[in-house]
Amino acid sequence: MINFASFTQSELISILGSHSTLLPKDCHGISTDSRNVQKGNLYIPLKGEQFDGHGFIQDAISKGAIGAVVQMDSLHMVHDLSAIPHIIVENSLHALGSLAQFHRMRFDIPIIAVAGAAGKTSTKDCAAHVLGTYKNTLKTNANYNNQIGVPLTMLMLDEEHEAAIIEIGTNEPGEIAILSNMLKPTHGLITNIGKEHLEKLIDLDGVEKEETALYEYLEQCGGARLINMNDERLSAYAKGPRFLTYALDKQADIHATWKLDHQGFVELELCMAHATMHAHVQVPGKVGALTAIASACIGYSCGLTLSQITQALETYQAPLYTGYGRMAKTMIDDIVVLNDSYNANPASMMTALETLAAMPCIGKRIALLGDMRELGTSSQEEHRTLLQQVLQFCDVCIVTGEEFSRAYASIESLSADIMHAEDIGQCAQLINQLAHSGDIVLIKGSRGIRLERVLEKWREFRILSD
C-alpha cells in the first residue's frame, strides 16, 4: 500500500506537533512498514500486542526515510534518537489517522464508506467496478478496513482520483465512529445488521448502535445515507434528509426482482426512476443479488445512469483473494464449489446457505461449515441453532472446529446427514467421498479456520484417485 501523500514540515508540525530535538523536513509518502520504505517517506512505527515497529526505525532511515514518528512510551527502543529527525506523539496510530484525515480533506470528490455485519468486501469490490468503469476510483485493497488499513488507503488518494470506495469495519464499540470521523465520507452504505463481534458488541442492539454510527456521522455532516430496505433494522433509518433506499423484491428508490440462470448466476430486472433494465451478473445466488443491488445504489447516488450501471454490472468479475473466496464459484471436475471461506458470522452463514439452497442443482447440496468466531457467550447457542436448521438448506452438512464440535456433541438426536470432522484432512476426505458429478459444495467458515485448505487437500485426493 505504497502512497505518495506529501506533507511539508510546517504541515507535519501543525498536525502532529513539534515535540522533537530534530524535526523531519518535507516528506513524500507515509510508511508503516520498514520493509517497504521508499526514499523520502515519513516512517510511522505502530505498536501492537505482538510487535513494535519502533525497533525498526533505524532500518527505515537507512532505506531513505526522512524521519520517524515516535510514540512516547516506546522512546526507550530508539537508539540515539537525537540523531534521527522525529516527532514524538502520544499514539502513533492516532498520528497515522490524523495525517490521513488531513490528506483526505485535500479532495472534493465522492467518498463512499461501506460498513455492515457481512458482505462489505463483496459490495466494495462490485461497487468499485461499477463506479470505476466511468470514474477513476480508489478502493480498499482486500479487507484492509481497520484503523491501520483505512488511513493507509486514504493516503493513496491523488489528483487523478474522481471517487473512492472505502470499507470500514469494527471489532469493538466506537470504531465505526472513529473511522467515519477520520474518513469524512460523503456517502455511506451499511450492508446489514447481523450478529458479529458479540464478545464486545454483546447483541444485535449493540451491533446496530455500532454500525449506524456511520449514518449518524452522515446526518450530522450533510452526507447521503444509502439504506438497505431488506434489513428490518436498517429500514427504520429511511427518514429525515438525504437518503436513498434500495431493495430486492420490494419497493425502494432502487429495486430489483431477481432469479438465477442455469449456472446459478444472477439475473436482475433493475428499476429506478421509472425505468427498468436487465442485468446478467456473474456472481452466484442471493449473495450476488444483494451485492449487485447495493452496488447499483452506490453508482446511482454518484450520478451514473441506469444504462451505465447495468452495463458495468454485466462486466463484473469477483476477485479471488489468495485461495480464500467470497462466494466465488469454482469447479472441481464436474462439481460446483462455492468458496466462501473468507469469514463467517450467523448473518453471513444464513445468506450463504440460502444461496446454496437456491442454486440450480442436479445432484446433492453439500455444506462444509467451520466455526463462527467472536460470538462471545452466545457462541454455543448460535452454533446449535444453525445445526438444527441446516438441513433446510442442504442435503448433507459437514462441520468442523471447536465451537461446532461442542455444539454437535451437545445435541442428542442429530440427523446422520450432519457429520463432524476433526480436522482439515478429515474434511477433505469426507468431501471427496460424498461429492460427485452434479453436486454443489459450499465451503464457509471464519478466517481463523482457513477452510480454503480443504480445497487444496481435496484436489490432492482427486489427483491421487485419477
MARRO-398080 format. One record per residue: x, y, z of N, C-alpha, C, O in turn; residue in three letters. Coordinates in steps of 0.02 Angstrom, whole numbers, plus 50000, padded with zeros to 5 digits. Layout:
N
XYZXYZXYZXYZALA
...
% end
This chain:
466
500424994050000500005000050000500445006250000500405010450045MET
500865006749949501315012549943500905018749924500465018449882ILE
501065024249956500725030549941501235036049931501815035349950ASN
501015041549900501455047149886501175053649916501315059149892PHE
500775052949969500505058850003501065063050031501475060550070ALA
501085069350013501635073750034501395078550088500835080950088SER
501855079950134501725084650189502345089050198502905086550202PHE
502235095550201502795100050216502965099450290502565096850330THR
503535101950308503725101850379503225105750421503045103650476GLN
502995111350395502505115350433501845111650441501515112250492SER
501645107850390501035103850395501115098350447500665097050487GLU
501695095050446501825089850496501775092650567501495089550612LEU
502055098550576502045101650643501325103450663501135102550720ILE
500945106150615500255108150631499815102050647499355102550687SER
499965096350615499555090350626499795086450687499385084150727ILE
500455085750695500725081250746501065084850804501205081750855LEU
501185091250797501545094850849502285095250833502515092850781GLY
502655098350879503375099450867503805096850924504335099650939SER
503565091550957503935088751013504525084850986504465078950970HIS
505105088050981505685084850949506305089050960506265095150970SER
506885085750958507525089350958507785090250887508235094250876THR
507495086450840507705086950770507095085250727506925079350720LEU
506765090250699506145089150662506265086450591506765088250560LEU
505825082150566505875079850496505735085650449505375090350465PRO
506035085250390505885090150337505275087750298504925083150319LYS
505145090950240504575088950199504615081450183505155078850170ASP
504035078050184504045070950168503615069550107503155073350090CYS
503755063950074503385061650015503195054350027503595049850014HIS
502595053350051502365046550066502435044950140502895047150174GLY
501955040850164501945038450233502005030950232501665027550194ILE
502445028250274502535020950277502485018550349502745021650395SER
502135012950359502105009750425502485003150425502484999650475THR
502815001650370503174995250364503894996650342504004998850285ASP
504364995450386505064997150371505324993250311505804995450278SER
505014987550296505244983550239505084986850172505414985450122ARG
504574991150172504344994150109504455001750106504145005150065ASN
504885004250148505005011450149505305013750082505755010650055VAL
505035019350057505295022449996505685028750016505555031850068GLN
506155030649975506545036649989506085042649995505665043849952LYS
506165046450048505765052350060505155051250104504815056050122GLY
505015044950122504445043350165504555045850237505115046550260ASN
504005047050270504005047650343503785040950370503275038250350LEU
504185038150415504045031450443503645032150508503845035750553TYR
503075028650510502665028550571502645021550598502265017350574ILE
503055020050649503055013350678502425012350720502235016650760PRO
502105006650712501505005050750501654999950804502104995750796LEU
501285000350857501404996050915500794991550925500234994050934LYS
500894985050924500354980250935500504975650993501014976351028GLY
500064970751002500154965951057500764961551045501094959451093GLU
500914960050982501444955350967502054958550934502544955150921GLN
502034965050921502594968250886502644975550906502174978350934PHE
503204978550890503294985750899503764988150844504354986650844ASP
503474992050797503864994450740504414999250759504835000850717GLY
504435001650821504965006250842505645002950839506155006450835HIS
505664996450843506294992850838506604993050769507174990850760GLY
506234995650719506474995750650506565002750624506615003750563PHE
506575007650668506645014650645507315015650609507325018850556ILE
507855012950635508495013750604508505010550534508815013250488GLN
508175004750527508125001450461507765006050412507975006750354ASP
507225009250435506845013750391507265019750370507245021750311ALA
507645022550416508075028250400508615026150349508765029950303ILE
508885020250359509415017950313509145016750242509535016850194SER
508485015750236508185014650170507945021150138507675021050083LYS
508045026650172507885033050142507325036950174507135042250150GLY
507045034450230506535038250265506825044850289507395045050312ALA
506445050250285506705056850306506625057950381506875062850409ILE
506285053350413506195053950485505665049050509505425044950470GLY
505495049450573505015044750602504575048350653504755053350683ALA
503985045650661503545047450717503695042450773503755036450760VAL
503755044850833503945040450889503425041050944503265046450968VAL
503155035350964502665035251018503015036051085503545033051097GLN
502725040051128503045041851191503285035851232503845035851257MET
502855030751238503045025051281503515020151247503685014951276ASP
503735021651186504225017351152504895021051139505305018651101SER
504995026751172505615030551164506225026351181506755027051150LEU
506145021951230506715017951253506965013151200507525010551206HIS
506565011851148506765007051096507185010251041507445006750998MET
507235016951041507575020450987508275022451009508365026351056VAL
508775019650976509475021150992509675027850962509575029050903HIS
509955032151003510205038650982509675042750944509775044550886ASP
509115043950978508555047550947508755054550925508475057250877LEU
509235057550959509425064450943509725065050872509745070550844SER
509945059350844510235059550777509725058150722509895058350663ALA
509105056650742508585054750693508045060150691507765061750743ILE
507885062950633507325067550629506685064050652506535058550629PRO
506315067250697505745063750726505245068750755505395074650766HIS
504645066250768504145069750807503865064850858503655059350840ILE
503865066750921503605062450974502865063750983502645069450988ILE
502475058350985501745058850992501515054051047501875049551067VAL
500905055151071500625050651121500455043851092500555038751125GLU
500215043751029499985037450999500125037650924499855041950888ASN
500545033150901500745033350830500165031250784500135033650727SER
499715026950807499135025150767498685031150756498435032350701LEU
498585035050809498185041150802498535046150757498205049850720HIS
499195046350759499565050850714499455048950641499365053250598ALA
499455042450627499315040050559498625042350537498545044750481LEU
498135041550581497455043750564497405051250553497045053450508GLY
497755055050592497735062450585498025064650518497765069150485SER
498575061450498498875063150433498415061250376498335064950328LEU
498095055350383497645053050330497045057650325496825059350269ALA
496775059850381496205064350380496385071050347495995073750308GLN
496975073750363497205079950333497265079150257497055083550219PHE
497545073450236497625072150164496945071350130496845074050075HIS
496485067750162495825066850131495475073550118495125074250068ARG
495575078450162495225084850154495495088950096495225094250081MET
496015086550063496265089850003495825088349942495925091349889ARG
495345083649948494985081049890494235082249898493935080549949PHE
493945085249847493225086549845492915081649795492725083649740ASP
492865075349815492605070149772492135065749814492165065949875ILE
491715061649782491305056949820491745051849857492165048549827PRO
491635051349922491985046349963491445041949993491065044250036ILE
491405035749973490865031249995491145026450046491615022750031ILE
490855026350106491045021550158490565015650156489955016550151ALA
490835009550159490425003550159490544999850224491104997850239VAL
490014999050264490044995650328489534989950328489204988750278ALA
489484986350385488974981150392489254974750421489864973750424GLY
488804970450443489004964150476489284959150427489714955150444ALA
489034959250365489254954350316489194957350246488764961650235ALA
489614955150200489564957350131489904963850114489824966450059GLY
490294966650162490624973150149491104972750091491084976750045LYS
491544967850094492084967550043491804965949974492024968849925THR
491314961349970491004959749906490664965949877490714967249817SER
490304969649920489964975749897490464981049875490384984249823THR
490994981849915491514986749897491824985049830491924989449788LYS
491984978649819492314976749756491854977849696492064980549645ASP
491224975749702490754976449647490594983849634490584986049576CYS
490474987549687490324994649678490914998449649490815003049608ALA
491514996649669492114999949641492184998449567492425002649528ALA
491974992449546491974990849474491454995049437491594997949385HIS
490854995449465490324999349433490525006649426490505009449372VAL
490735009549482490935016549481491575017549441491645022449404LEU
492035012749448492685013349415492665012549340493135014249305GLY
492105009849314492025009249242491985016149210492155017049151THR
491755021149248491645027849221492045033249257492125038749230TYR
492285031849317492675036749355493295033349383493265027549402LYS
493845036949386494455034349416494335033549492494285038549528ASN
494275027349515494025026049582494545022349624494785016949604THR
494705025049681495125021749730494685017049772494125018949790LEU
494935011049786494555006549830495015003349881495615002949871LYS
494715001149935495084997349986495374991049956495034987349920THR
496004989749971496324983549950496094977949996496144978450057ASN
495854972449966495614966650005495124969050058494634972250042ALA
495274967450122494824969550175495194973750227495084972950287ASN
495634978150204496014982350249495564987950275495614993750253TYR
495134986150323494584990650341494624993150413494124995650440ASN
495214992650445495264994650515495645001250522495735004850473ASN
495865002850583496175009250595496885009750568497205014950573GLN
497135004350538497765004650501497605004850426497855009150390ILE
497195000150403497044999650331496685005550302496825007650246GLY
496205008350340495825014050314496265020150303496255022950248VAL
496665022350352497085028150338497605026950284497755031450245PRO
497885020850281498375019450229498045019850159498355022050111LEU
497415017650155497045018350092496915025650076497005027850019THR
496705029450126496575036650116497195040350090497145044850049MET
497775038350115498395041650094498575040150022499015043349993LEU
498235035249991498365033649921497975038149873498075037949813MET
497515042249900497165047049857497655051649821498125054149851LEU
497535052749757497935057649720497485061649674496875060449671ASP
497775066349639497375071049599497015067749541496565070849512GLU
497185061649523496855058249469496205054849490495775053349448GLU
496115053749555495515050249579494905054749575494925060649593HIS
494355051749551493715055249546493205052749597492675055749606GLU
493365047249631492935044449683493345039449723493875037249701ALA
493085037549781493405032449822492865028449858492375031149883ALA
492965021849860492525017449897492945013949951493385009949935ILE
492805015550013493215013350069492805008950116492285011150141ILE
493035003050128492714998450175492925000250247493515001250260GLU
492445000550292492605001650363492304996050405491724994250396ILE
492714993350449492494987750491492564989450565492814994750584GLY
492334984750606492354985850678492484979450715492284974050693THR
492824979950771492904974450817492644976150887492554971650929ASN
492504982450899492304984550966491924991150962491964994650912GLU
491544992751014491144998851013491575005051001492115005851030PRO
491325009450958491655015850945492085015950884492295021350862GLY
492235010150854492715010150798492415013050735492755016650698GLU
491775011650721491455014650661491435022150667491545025750618ILE
491305024750727491295032050736491985034950724492045040250693ALA
492505031650749493195033950738493355034250664493615039150639ILE
493195028750629493355028350558492945033250517493185036050468LEU
492315034250536491895038950500492165046050507492195049850458SER
492355047950567492625054650578493295055550544493465061150524ASN
493685050250538494325050650503494215051250428494525055450395MET
493785046950401493675046550329493255052350302493365054650246LEU
492795054750342492335060150322492005058450255492095062150206LYS
491625052950252491315050950189490755055650169490445059050210PRO
490635055850104490065059650077489445055250070488885057650069THR
489555048650065489025043750060489195037950106489785036550119HIS
488685034450130488815028550171488285023250162487685024650160GLY
488515017050155488065011350147488225006150200488805004350209LEU
487725003650234487794998150282487444992150251486844992350237ILE
487814986750240487534981050204486974977650244486464975850215THR
487064976850309486564973450351486764974150425487314976250441ASN
486294972250468486434971650539486364964350557485824961450549ILE
486894961250581486884954150599487334952950658487704957450679GLY
487314947050684487704945250742488444944750724488644940250687LYS
488844949350749489564949650735489924952350796489654956650832GLU
490514949950809490944952550862490554953450928490614958550961HIS
490174948350945489734948951004490124948651070489844950151122LEU
490754946751067491164947051128491164954051157491184954951218GLU
491154959051112491174966051135490544969951118490354974651153LYS
490214968051063489604971651044488984968751078488454971851076LEU
489044962951109488554959851154487954956751118487844950751123ILE
487574960751080486964958251049486804962450987487174966950968ASP
486234960850956486044964450894485954971850906486104975950862LEU
485694973650964485624980750979486314984150980486384989750956ASP
486814980751008487484983451010487784983950940488124988850924GLY
487654978950898487894979150829487564984950792487904988750756VAL
486914985750800486564991250766486834998050787486965002350746GLU
486934998850851487195005250876487885006750847488025012350827LYS
488305001550844488975002450818488975003950743489285008850722GLU
488634999950703488645000750631488315007350609488565010750564GLU
487765009150641487405015150620487735021550643487475027050630THR
488295021050678488695027150690488895030350624489005036450622ALA
488945026350571489075029150504488505033650483488625039250459LEU
487885031450490487305035550473487285041950516487125047350492TYR
487455041150580487445046850625487935052150601487775058150601GLU
488535049950581489025054750555488745058250493488795064350487TYR
488455054450447488215057250383487645062250395487615067450362LEU
487205060650442486665065250457486935071950484486695077250465GLU
487425071450527487715077450558488095081650508488125087750514GLN
488395078350458488855081850413488575082750342488945084850297CYS
487935081250332487625082650267487765077450214487685078950155GLY
487965071450233488085066250184487465062250167486935063350196GLY
487525057750119486955053750095486985046750125487505043450121ALA
486425044550154486375037850183486045033250131485515034750105ARG
486365027650116486115022650069485855016850110486235013650146LEU
485195015350105484865011150155484575004850123484185005150075ILE
484754999150151484524992550129483834991250161483794989850221ASN
483314991650121482634990750147482464983450159481944981950189MET
482894978750137482784971750153482994970050224482834964650250ASN
483364974550257483574973550325483084977150372483014983250368ASP
482754973350414482224976250456482474981950499482144987050505GLU
483064981050529483334986250573483544992450533483414998050554ARG
483864991350477484094997150437483525000950406483575007050397LEU
482994997450387482435000850354482135006350398481825011050372SER
482215005850464481955010850509482315017550503482075022650527ALA
482885017550469483285023750461483095027550397483405032650382TYR
482595025050360482395028350298481925034150315481335034050298ALA
482195039150346481815045150364482315050850372482915049750379LYS
482055056950372482495062650378482775064650310482535062150259GLY
483275068950309483545071450245484075066750216484375062750251PRO
484165067350150484745064650114484835057050123485325054850152ARG
484345053250099484445045950098484165043150033483735046150000PHE
484425037250015484215033649955484125026449976484565023550008LEU
483565023349957483435016549977483525011649919483465013449861THR
483685005349937483735000049887483464993649917483454992749978TYR
483234989049874482944982849898482874977749842482864979549783ALA
482834971449861482644966049817481914964249831481714963549888LEU
481534963449778480844960949783480384965049827479894962449854ASP
480524971449835480064975949869480214983049846480734984449818LYS
479744987549859479824994349835480384998049871480474997449932GLN
480755001849832481275006249857481455010949801481225010149744ALA
481875015949816482085020549763482425016649706482315018249648ASP
482825011749724483145007349676482955000249696483124998149751ILE
482604996649654482394989949673482474985149614482554987249557HIS
482444978749630482544973749578482184967349596482124965549654ALA
481944963949545481754956949552482334952849525482724955249483THR
482394946749548482974942849528482804935449522482334932849553TRP
483204932049481483184924849475483874922449458484324926449445LYS
483974915949458484624913049441484594909649373484084906549356LEU
485124910249334485154906649271485344899349284485394897349342ASP
485434895549232485564888349241486224886849275486344881349299HIS
486674891949277487314891049312487294893849383487784893249420GLN
486734896749402486684899549469486884906749474486914909449529GLY
487034910049416487204917049417486564921349415486024919049396PHE
486644927549435486084931949448485834935549385486234938049345VAL
485174935549376484854939649325484404944649362483944942649398GLU
484524951049352484154956349385483714960049336483924961449280LEU
483104961749358482714966849325482754973049370482404973549420GLU
483184977549351483374983249393482944989249377482904991249319LEU
482624992149427482164997649416482365003749457482515003249517CYS
482365009649425482475015949460482205021649416482255021349355MET
481935026649448481675032549414481225030749355481285033549300ALA
480765025949366480265023949317480565020549255480245020349203HIS
481175018149261481485014549205481705007649230481855006749289ALA
481715002849184481904995949201482394993349149482304994349089THR
482924990049173483394986849128483604980149157483574979049217MET
483824975749113484044969049132484794968849140485164971749100HIS
485024965449192485744964449202485884957249219485574954449265ALA
486344954149183486564947349197487244947949231487734950049200HIS
487284946049295487874947449336488214940849353487894936049375VAL
488874940549342489244934349353489434933349426490014932349443GLN
488934933649469489014931949541488434927449560487884928449535VAL
488554922449603488044917449615487554919149671487744922449720PRO
486934916849663486464916549717486234923049747486344928449719GLY
485904922349805485634928149839486174933049859486074939149856LYS
486764930449878487324934849894487484939349836487594945349844VAL
487494936549776487634940449716487104945649703487274951249683GLY
486464943949713485934948649702485974954549750485884960349730ALA
486114953149813486184958449863486784962949848486744969049854LEU
487334959849827487934963649809487784968249750487984974049749THR
487434965649700487304969449639486844975349653486964980849628ALA
486304974349692485834979849703486154985249747486024991149737ILE
486564983249795486924988249836487404992249793487464998349800ALA
487754988849748488224992349703487864997049656488115002449640SER
487264994949633486874999349590486675005649628486665011149599ALA
486505004949691486315010749731486905015649738486815021649732CYS
487495012949750488085017149755488205020749689488335026849688ILE
488175017049634488275020249569487785025749555487965031149531GLY
487145024349569486615029249557486715035449600486605041049577TYR
486905034449663487005040149708487575044649686487615050449705SER
488025041749645488605045649621488505048149549488975050249517CYS
487885047849525487725050949461487715046449400487615049049345GLY
487805039949408487785035549350487065034249329486615034349371LEU
486965033149264486295031649239486165024149246486615020149256THR
485525022249240485335015249243485695011249189485915005649201LEU
485745014049130486095010649075486825009549091487095004049080SER
487155014549118487865013849137487955008549191488415004549189GLN
487495008549239487545003749295487464996549270487854992149288ILE
486954995249229486844988449205487414986049161487614980249165THR
487674990449119488244988449077488844986649120489194981749105GLN
488974990549172489544989049215489444982649255489904978749262ALA
488834981549280488704975349318488824969149275489054964049300LEU
488664969649211488734963849168489464962149152489604956649128GLU
489924966749166490634965349154491014963849219491624962949218THR
490654963449274490994962449339491204955149348490824950549335TYR
491824954249371492084947749390492354948349461492794952349474GLN
492084944449507492304944849577493024942649583493214937549555ALA
493434946449620494134944449628494214938549675493794937349719PRO
494754934749665494944929449711495504932049755495954935549731LEU
495484930349819495974932849866496404927049892496244924049943TYR
496954925649857497464920849879497154914549909497324912549965THR
496704911349871496444904949892495764905249925495314901649905GLY
495674909649974495024910050005494554914049959494784917749916TYR
493914913149969493444916349924492874919749961492744918350020GLY
492534924049925491914927049948491374925049898491254928449849ARG
491054919449913490564916449869490824916149797490474918049749MET
491434913649790491744912849724491554905949697491684900849729ALA
491264905849638491054899549607491634896649567491894899749521LYS
491844890649586492374887149551492134880049536491594877949557THR
492554876249500492374869349483492934864749504493524866349495MET
492764858949530493224853449538492924847649498492444844549520ILE
493214846249440492924841749391492224844149375492134849849353ASP
491714840049385491024842049370490634843949433490024843649434ASP
490994845749485490684847649548490744855149557491294857949552ILE
490194858549569490194865749581490404867049653490144863949699VAL
490874871749662491094873649729490954881049739491164885249699VAL
490604882649793490504889549815490994890849871490874888949929LEU
491544894049854492074895349903491944901949938492074907349912ASN
491674901449999491514907350039491894906850105491614907950159ASP
492534905150099492934903350158493274909250191493694908250235SER
493104915450169493444921150199493254922150272493694922950314TYR
492614922150287492404923550356491694921250366491354919350318ASN
491464921250429490784919050443490524921950508490884922350558ALA
489894923950507489514925350568488804922850554488674920750497ASN
488354922950602487684920050590487324923050530486994919450493PRO
487394929650520487044932750463487324930450397486954928450352ALA
487994930550390488284928550326488214921050315488164918850257SER
488214917050368488124909850361487434908350334487364904050290MET
486924911750359486244910550335486174912650262485854909250222MET
486464918350244486434920650174486774915650128486534914250073THR
487344912950150487704907950110487294901650101487274898750047ALA
486964899450154486554893350150485944894550105485754890150067LEU
485654900450109485094902150064485324902249991484954900149946GLU
485934904549980486214904449913486304897349888486134895749831THR
486574892949931486654885949913485974882849895485914879349845LEU
485474884149936484814881249925484504883549860484134879749828ALA
484644889649839484344892449779484714890449715484444891349660ALA
485324887849721485714886249661485414880449623485224875449654MET
485364880949556485144875149516485614869249527486224870049526PRO
485334863349539485744857649557485404851149535484814850149548CYS
485784846849500485514840449480485724834949528485484829249522ILE
486164836549574486394831649623486234833849694485694836449708GLY
486714832849738486634834549809486914841549822487364843949788LYS
486624844749873486904850849900487254849149965486954846650012ARG
487914850549967488324848750024488614855150055488884859350019ILE
488544855850121488824861650155489384859350201489294854950243ALA
489974862350193490534861450239490604867850278490784873050250LEU
490474867650343490454873650384490964873450440491034868350474LEU
491314878950449491794879650504491534884650555491044888150544GLY
491864884850612491654889050668491514896250647491834898950602ASP
491024899250681490914906450678491224909350741491004907750796MET
491714913550733492094915950790491844922650817491444926050785ARG
492104924450876491974930950908491224932050922490974937550912GLU
490884926650945490174927350962490064927551037489484927751059LEU
490594927551076490534928351148490114922951180490154917151161GLY
489714924851229489324919951268488754916851227488474911751247THR
488584919651169488054916851128488314911751077487924909151037SER
488954910251079489254906051028488934899151024488754896850970SER
488864895751081488574889051081487854889051055487664884751017GLN
487464893951077486774894351055486734895350980486324892250946GLU
487174899650952487154900950880487364894750840487064893350789GLU
487864891150864488084885150828487564879550833487454875950785HIS
487254878850891486724873850899486124875550855485844871150821ARG
485934881850854485364883950813485484882450740485044880050704THR
486094883850717486244882550647486214875050631485944873150579LEU
486474870850676486454863650664485734861050660485594856450621LEU
485294864050699484594861850699484214864150637483684861450622GLN
484484869050601484144871750542484474869850476484164870450423GLN
485084867550478485504867450418485214863050362485304864550304VAL
484884857550380484634852950328484024855750291483774852550245LEU
483774861650311483274865150271483584867850207483224869350159GLN
484254868450206484594871750150485044867050110485254868850055PHE
485194861250136485654856650102485454849450117485044848050161CYS
485754844850079485614837750089486084834550139485894830050177ASP
486704837050140487214834350185487614840250213487754845050177VAL
487794839750277488194845050307488774842050346488684837250384CYS
489364844850336489964842950375490174849150414490224854550386ILE
490284848250480490504853950521491184852350552491344846550564VAL
491564857550564492224856750595492394862850637492104868150628THR
492864861950684493054867350729492824866050800492364862150811GLY
493134869350847492984868250918492264869850936491934866050972GLU
492014875550912491334877550929490814872750900490344870850935GLU
490904870950837490434866150807490504859250840490004855750847PHE
491094857450861491204851050894490794850650958490464845650972SER
490824856050999490444856151061489684856151047489304852651081ARG
489484860150998488774860350981488524853550956487984851350974ALA
488924850350914488754843750886488664838650942488204834550941TYR
489124838750990489104833951045488524835251093488304830651128ALA
488274841351094487764843151143487054841651120486584841951160SER
486964839951057486304838551030486214830951025486604827550992ILE
485694828351059485624821151066485454817651001485754812550984GLU
484984820250963484744816550904484824820750841484364824050818SER
485424820650814485564824050751485494819150693485634813250700LEU
485274821650636485224817550577485904814750557486424817950568SER
485904808850529486524805850504486814809850446487394808850428ALA
486414814250417486654818350362487054824450386487294828350346ASP
487114825250452487564830250482488154826550512488064822350556ILE
488744828150489489344824550509489844829450540489844835450526MET
490274826750583490794830850614491484828450590491614822450589HIS
491904833150571492594831550551493074834550601492994840350621ALA
493584830750620494054833050671494534838350645494744842750683GLU
494714837950581495224842450556495124843450480494674840650450ASP
495574847450451495534849050380495594842750337495234841950288ILE
496054838250356496144832150318495524827850316495344825250264GLY
495184827150373494574823250375494014826650337493604823350305GLN
493994833350339493504837050298493594835250224493104833750190CYS
494214835450201494354834050131494174826850113493924825450059ALA
494324822150159494154815150147493404814150139493174810850093GLN
493014817150184492284816550182492004819650118491574816650085LEU
492254825550101492014828850040492174824449979491764823649934ILE
492774821749978492974817549922492534811349915492394809149860ASN
492324808649972491884802649971491174804449951490834800549917GLN
490934810349974490234811949966490064815549901489524814549873LEU
490514819649876490364824049819490474820449753491004817449742ALA
489984820849709490024817649644489784822549590489534827949606HIS
489854820549529489654824749472488944827249481488484823449496SER
488854833849471488194836849476488034839749545487534843149554GLY
488474838249594488364840949661488614848049667489004850449626ASP
488394851549720488644858149737488894857949808488564855349853ILE
489494860549819489804860649885489914867949906490244871749871VAL
489634869749963489764876349994490284875550047490244871050089LEU
490794879950047491314879950099491284886750133491394891850102ILE
491144886650199491024892950235491254892350307491074887650343LYS
491664897150329491904897250398492294903550412492474907250367GLY
492424904750476492814910550496493524910050471493784904650458SER
493844915950464494524916250437495014911950475495454908950445ARG
494934911550541495394907650581495384900250566495874896750579GLY
494834897750537494784890650520495144889050455495384883550445ILE
495194894050411495544893350347495304887250307495694882950288ARG
494654887150294494364881450260494584880850187494474875650156LEU
494884886050159495144885350090495654879750085495784877150031GLU
495954877850142496434872350141496104865750123496424861250097ARG
495444865150137495084859150117495094858250042495174852750017VAL
495024863850005495054863449932495714860649908495744856549863LEU
496264862949940496924860549921496984852949933497214849249889GLU
496764850749992496804843550008496344839449963496524834049939LYS
495754842149951495264838649909495544837749839495484832349809TRP
495844842949812496144842349745496694837049744496754833249696ARG
497084836649798497604831549803497304824549801497554820149767GLU
496754823549838496414817049837496154815349768496204809549747PHE
495884820349732495624819149665496174817049617496094812549575ARG
496764820349624497334818649581497564811649595497714807849549ILE
497614809849659497854803149678497374797649655497574792049640LEU
496714799349653496224794249634496174793249559495894788349535SER
496454798149519496404797649446496904792349419496934791349359ASP
% end
